Every structure is written in structure tokens, then in C-alpha cells.
Amino acid sequence: MHIHIHSHAKERMKERGATEQEVKLTAQHGEQFPAKFNRAGFRRNFSYNSDLAW
């Protein structure tokens, strides 16, 4: 499956701390649901591993 990630989506990925690999895995293996404009959305949970101390 070829997956193209638009520049706007890449900006949102940075804001959310997501990687391209995570996005591709979600599109390939995540839960699919109906989205606006007759499109499909996908979701999947990933573990968050951060070295940042709050």
C-alpha cells in the first residue's frame, strides 16, 4: 500500500509527537472509522516513551 502524507499532516504529526512509521502502521493496521466528506479515518494507540521530566 502506498501512503502519501501531505505537508499539513506532517506539521500535525510534529505537534502530536507522531512518527511517519506510526502513521503508516495506523493506516495499514489501525481501526477504520467513517470520517467527514465520505472519507475514512484510522486510529491506533501507541505507547508513549519519553525521557522528558515534567
N, C-alpha and C positions, 0 to 999 in steps of 0.2 A: 504494500500500500504506500503510495506517495503522499506525503503530508507537507503542505506548504504553510509556513507560519508567516502571517502578514506582519509588517513592521509595527502596527498598533498593538498586535498581540504580543510581540516581543517586548514592547515597553511595559505592558501589563505584567508580563512574566517577571521582569526585573522588580517591579513594585511588590509582587507577591512572593518573590524568592523561589520561583519555579525554574526548572531547567528545561531545555529543549527535549531531552530524553524523557522527562516526566510527562511532558505534554504529548509526545508521540505515543508513549505507553498508554496514556489515558485514552487517546483516540482509538488505539488498537484494541485495548482490553478493558476499558472502563465501562461503567454503566451508562447506557444511552438513554436520553430523555428528549421529549419534544421541546423545541425552543421557538422563539419568535420567528416570523417570516418564513414559516414552513421549513425550518432548518432543524438539525439535530444537535443537541448538546451532549457533552460527555463529562462524567465525574469519576474521580477515584481518589482515595485517601493515601497519602504517603507519610512516612514518619518524618518528623522534624528533628534534625540533629544539628544543634547549634553550639558553637563554642563561646558564644557571647554570654557575658554575665550581666544580669539585669540588676 
